[in-house]
Amino acid sequence: MNKRILIVGHGNAGQTLARDIRARGGDDTVVGFLDDAVTGPEVLGTLADVNTVIAEQSVDLVSIAMPSALVERLRGFGLPVQ
């Protein structure tokens, strides 16, 4: 099934994850990234924009590629985090 994926973190881990998803050659699509410290054409906003970006981009899956200490911030947005 085709999934629209939003990656939280535009650093090395996020870039590697995006490359891996794209290299699989499946139907999954990386719609963009969220990052509090980086801007650019693929960065759709900051972590504070997560709910808006999920709705606007019809995101099916949020992948987290950032230091574990920052993951705690996601819990504040009502997102399940493992």
URMO-V491483 format. One record per backbone hydrogen bond with DSSP energy under -0.5 kcal/mol. CO is the residue of the C=O (numbers start at 1). NH is the residue of the N-H. If there is no record, write none. Layout:
CO & NH
CO & NH
//
This chain:
3 & 5
3 & 29
4 & 60
4 & 61
5 & 31
5 & 32
6 & 8
6 & 63
7 & 9
7 & 34
8 & 65
11 & 15
12 & 16
13 & 17
14 & 18
15 & 19
16 & 20
17 & 21
18 & 22
19 & 23
20 & 24
22 & 25
29 & 5
29 & 31
32 & 7
33 & 44
33 & 45
34 & 9
40 & 43
42 & 33
42 & 44
45 & 35
46 & 49
47 & 50
49 & 53
50 & 54
51 & 55
52 & 56
53 & 57
54 & 59
55 & 58
61 & 6
61 & 63
63 & 8
63 & 65
67 & 70
67 & 71
68 & 71
68 & 72
69 & 72
70 & 73
70 & 74
71 & 74
71 & 75
72 & 75
72 & 76
73 & 76
74 & 77
74 & 79
75 & 78
//
